[in-house]
Amino acid sequence: MSWPPPPGGTWLIDLDGVVWLAGQPIAGSGPAIDALHRAGVRTLFVTNNAGLTLDQMVERLARAGVTAHRDDLVTSAQAAATLLAPGARVLAVGQGGALEALAERGATVTEEPPFDAVVVGYTRAFDYDRLTAACRALRSGARLIGTNDDATYPTPDGLVPGAGSLLAAVATAGGVIPEVAGKPNQAMADLVRQRAPDVTVMVGDRPSTDGRFAEVLGTRFALVYSGVTRPDQTVDTPRPAATAADLGALVRAL
């Protein structure tokens, strides 16, 4: 799609690799978002990060100089929760955001079988015993739902394992194909469409998720090089409508 986008509308903005790196604000991201708001653009933060609660994300945004509210966030944890019926019995391989979303959905997070589903998000509390418990639940008939399948996520010190790496281990051990909720999948697209019918741009650092999500939504993809993707990497599909060093540079160019 053509660049620049039309005035107004809603910009979808990824968080990890666009606004911050492991919570450390990326220079210029806060002023860029403020400039968009002053220009009459609404921003909706759309993230595959399922480790943080909504309040933790709002706090991190504040540290980046961005005033935001819980309703300004759409997360892969929320998308995953929509795939479950209220009251579903869930073995959770996750923390923070995933547990919060499951609770808000009315799911029952438990350690006791039977399980309707195993939900995998990002967590540091992942070990062989947790993998074994998830495997047993799956082989007893539980569904496998992943908040996202991003194998890595960016930090100031480089890429580290993401929720997708944990999901791959659980899927392999359990012998099942997971249902994935986050970008670029349909559950996430449905949530965004409910919240923002006037999307004009998806800003992200990962073509395989953010770029393809833009395709699903039928909107422009703006690629920034402040996270996973480097400027020397060739990106053919999906081709971004615009590229920039970071969110600040992208907005200043407009």
C-alpha positions as CSV (number, residue, x, y, z in Angstrom):
1,M,0.0,0.0,0.0
2,S,1.1,3.6,-0.6
3,W,3.0,5.8,1.8
4,P,2.4,8.1,3.6
5,P,-0.9,7.1,5.1
6,P,-3.9,9.4,5.1
7,P,-4.3,11.7,8.1
8,G,-6.1,10.6,11.2
9,G,-7.2,7.0,11.8
10,T,-5.5,4.5,14.1
11,W,-1.9,3.4,14.1
12,L,-1.2,0.0,15.6
13,I,2.2,0.1,17.3
14,D,4.1,-3.0,18.6
15,L,5.9,-2.6,21.9
16,D,9.0,-4.9,22.1
17,G,11.5,-3.6,19.7
18,V,9.5,-0.5,18.8
19,V,8.7,1.4,22.0
20,W,11.1,-0.5,24.3
21,L,13.7,-3.2,24.6
22,A,13.1,-5.4,27.7
23,G,11.4,-2.3,29.3
24,Q,14.2,0.1,28.4
25,P,12.6,2.9,26.3
26,I,13.9,3.3,22.8
27,A,15.0,6.9,22.3
28,G,12.4,9.0,20.5
29,S,9.5,6.6,20.8
30,G,7.6,8.7,23.4
31,P,7.9,12.0,21.5
32,A,6.9,10.2,18.3
33,I,3.7,8.9,19.9
34,D,3.0,12.3,21.3
35,A,3.5,13.8,17.9
36,L,1.0,11.3,16.4
37,H,-1.6,12.2,19.0
38,R,-1.1,16.0,18.3
39,A,-1.7,15.2,14.6
40,G,-5.0,13.6,15.4
41,V,-3.9,10.0,15.1
42,R,-5.1,7.4,17.6
43,T,-2.6,4.8,18.8
44,L,-3.4,1.3,19.8
45,F,-0.5,-0.8,21.2
46,V,-0.7,-4.4,19.8
47,T,1.7,-6.8,21.4
48,N,2.5,-10.4,21.4
49,N,4.0,-10.0,24.9
50,A,2.0,-12.2,27.2
51,G,4.4,-12.0,30.1
52,L,3.4,-8.6,31.4
53,T,0.1,-7.5,32.9
54,L,-1.8,-4.6,31.4
55,D,-0.8,-2.4,34.4
56,Q,2.8,-3.3,34.0
57,M,2.7,-2.3,30.3
58,V,1.0,1.0,31.2
59,E,3.7,1.7,33.7
60,R,6.4,0.9,31.1
61,L,4.8,3.2,28.6
62,A,4.8,5.9,31.2
63,R,8.5,5.5,31.7
64,A,8.8,6.0,27.9
65,G,6.9,9.2,28.2
66,V,3.6,7.8,26.9
67,T,0.3,8.3,28.7
68,A,-1.8,5.2,28.1
69,H,-4.6,3.3,29.6
70,R,-5.4,-0.4,29.8
71,D,-7.9,0.0,26.9
72,D,-5.1,1.2,24.7
73,L,-3.6,-2.3,24.7
74,V,-4.4,-5.4,22.8
75,T,-2.3,-8.4,23.8
76,S,-1.8,-12.0,22.6
77,A,-2.8,-13.1,26.1
78,Q,-6.2,-11.5,25.6
79,A,-6.5,-13.1,22.1
80,A,-5.6,-16.5,23.5
81,A,-8.3,-16.2,26.2
82,T,-11.0,-15.6,23.6
83,L,-10.4,-19.1,22.3
84,L,-11.6,-20.5,25.6
85,A,-15.1,-20.8,27.0
86,P,-15.6,-19.2,30.4
87,G,-15.1,-21.9,33.0
88,A,-12.7,-23.9,30.9
89,R,-10.1,-25.8,33.0
90,V,-6.6,-24.6,32.0
91,L,-3.1,-25.7,32.8
92,A,-1.2,-22.5,32.3
93,V,2.4,-22.4,31.2
94,G,2.8,-18.7,31.6
95,Q,2.9,-15.7,33.9
96,G,1.6,-12.2,34.5
97,G,-0.4,-11.2,31.4
98,A,-1.5,-14.7,30.4
99,L,-2.8,-15.4,33.9
100,E,-4.6,-12.1,34.0
101,A,-6.3,-12.6,30.7
102,L,-7.4,-16.1,31.6
103,A,-8.9,-14.8,34.9
104,E,-10.8,-12.0,33.1
105,R,-12.2,-14.6,30.7
106,G,-13.5,-16.6,33.6
107,A,-11.3,-19.6,32.9
108,T,-10.2,-21.8,35.8
109,V,-6.5,-22.1,36.1
110,T,-5.7,-25.3,37.9
111,E,-3.0,-27.9,38.5
112,E,-5.5,-30.7,38.8
113,P,-6.9,-32.7,35.9
114,P,-9.0,-32.9,33.8
115,F,-7.8,-30.1,31.6
116,D,-9.7,-28.5,28.7
117,A,-6.6,-26.7,27.5
118,V,-2.9,-26.0,28.0
119,V,-2.2,-22.3,27.4
120,V,1.5,-21.4,26.8
121,G,2.8,-17.9,27.0
122,Y,6.1,-16.4,28.1
123,T,7.4,-17.5,31.5
124,R,10.7,-17.8,33.2
125,A,9.3,-20.6,35.3
126,F,9.7,-23.2,32.6
127,D,11.5,-26.5,33.4
128,Y,11.3,-30.2,32.7
129,D,8.6,-30.8,35.3
130,R,6.4,-28.1,33.8
131,L,7.0,-29.6,30.3
132,T,6.1,-33.0,31.6
133,A,2.8,-31.7,33.2
134,A,1.8,-30.0,29.9
135,C,2.7,-33.1,27.9
136,R,0.5,-35.3,30.1
137,A,-2.4,-32.9,29.8
138,L,-2.2,-32.8,26.1
139,R,-1.9,-36.6,25.7
140,S,-5.0,-36.8,27.8
141,G,-7.0,-34.8,25.3
142,A,-6.4,-31.1,26.2
143,R,-6.1,-28.5,23.5
144,L,-2.9,-26.6,23.1
145,I,-3.2,-22.8,22.8
146,G,-0.2,-20.6,22.3
147,T,-0.4,-16.8,23.0
148,N,2.1,-16.4,20.2
149,D,4.8,-18.3,18.4
150,D,7.6,-15.7,18.3
151,A,10.7,-17.8,18.9
152,T,12.7,-14.8,20.3
153,Y,12.2,-11.3,21.6
154,P,14.6,-8.4,21.5
155,T,16.6,-7.0,24.4
156,P,19.4,-4.4,24.7
157,D,21.8,-7.3,24.8
158,G,20.3,-9.1,21.7
159,L,17.7,-11.7,21.1
160,V,16.6,-14.1,23.9
161,P,14.1,-17.1,23.8
162,G,10.5,-16.1,23.5
163,A,7.1,-17.8,24.1
164,G,7.3,-19.5,20.7
165,S,10.4,-21.5,21.9
166,L,8.4,-22.7,24.9
167,L,5.4,-23.5,22.7
168,A,7.5,-25.5,20.3
169,A,8.9,-27.7,23.2
170,V,5.4,-28.3,24.6
171,A,3.9,-29.1,21.1
172,T,6.8,-31.5,20.4
173,A,6.5,-33.3,23.7
174,G,2.7,-33.4,23.5
175,G,2.5,-34.5,19.9
176,V,0.0,-31.8,18.9
177,I,-0.3,-28.8,16.6
178,P,-1.0,-25.7,18.6
179,E,-3.7,-23.1,18.1
180,V,-1.8,-19.7,18.0
181,A,-3.7,-16.6,19.0
182,G,-1.3,-13.6,18.7
183,K,-0.1,-11.7,15.6
184,P,-0.6,-12.4,12.8
185,N,-3.4,-14.8,13.6
186,Q,-7.2,-14.4,13.4
187,A,-8.0,-14.2,17.1
188,M,-5.8,-11.1,17.4
189,A,-7.2,-9.6,14.2
190,D,-10.7,-10.0,15.6
191,L,-9.8,-8.1,18.8
192,V,-8.2,-5.3,16.9
193,R,-11.2,-4.9,14.5
194,Q,-13.5,-4.7,17.5
195,R,-11.4,-1.8,18.9
196,A,-10.3,0.0,15.8
197,P,-12.2,-0.1,12.6
198,D,-10.1,2.7,11.0
199,V,-6.5,1.2,11.1
200,T,-4.2,2.9,8.6
201,V,-0.7,1.6,9.8
202,M,0.9,-1.3,11.6
203,V,4.3,-0.4,13.0
204,G,6.5,-3.3,14.0
205,D,10.0,-4.8,13.9
206,R,9.2,-8.3,12.7
207,P,7.9,-8.9,9.2
208,S,6.8,-12.4,10.0
209,T,4.3,-11.2,12.6
210,D,3.8,-7.5,12.3
211,G,4.0,-7.5,8.5
212,R,1.7,-10.4,8.0
213,F,-0.7,-9.0,10.6
214,A,-0.9,-5.8,8.5
215,E,-1.7,-8.0,5.5
216,V,-4.5,-9.8,7.4
217,L,-5.9,-6.4,8.4
218,G,-5.5,-5.0,4.9
219,T,-3.4,-2.1,6.1
220,R,0.1,-0.6,5.6
221,F,3.2,-2.1,7.3
222,A,5.9,0.2,8.5
223,L,9.1,-1.6,9.5
224,V,11.5,-0.2,12.1
225,Y,15.0,-1.5,12.7
226,S,15.1,-1.0,16.4
227,G,14.2,-4.6,17.3
228,V,14.5,-7.9,15.6
229,T,15.1,-7.0,12.0
230,R,18.4,-5.3,10.9
231,P,18.8,-2.8,8.1
232,D,21.0,-5.2,6.2
233,Q,18.4,-8.0,6.1
234,T,16.4,-8.5,3.0
235,V,12.7,-8.3,3.5
236,D,10.7,-9.3,0.4
237,T,7.4,-10.7,1.8
238,P,5.6,-8.9,3.1
239,R,7.2,-5.8,1.7
240,P,6.9,-2.8,4.0
241,A,5.3,0.4,2.8
242,A,8.0,2.3,4.8
243,T,11.2,1.6,6.7
244,A,13.0,3.7,9.4
245,A,15.7,3.3,12.0
246,D,13.1,3.6,14.7
247,L,9.6,4.9,15.5
248,G,11.0,8.4,16.1
249,A,12.6,8.6,12.6
250,L,9.4,7.1,11.0
251,V,7.2,9.9,12.5
252,R,9.7,12.7,11.9
253,A,9.9,11.8,8.2
254,L,6.1,12.5,8.0
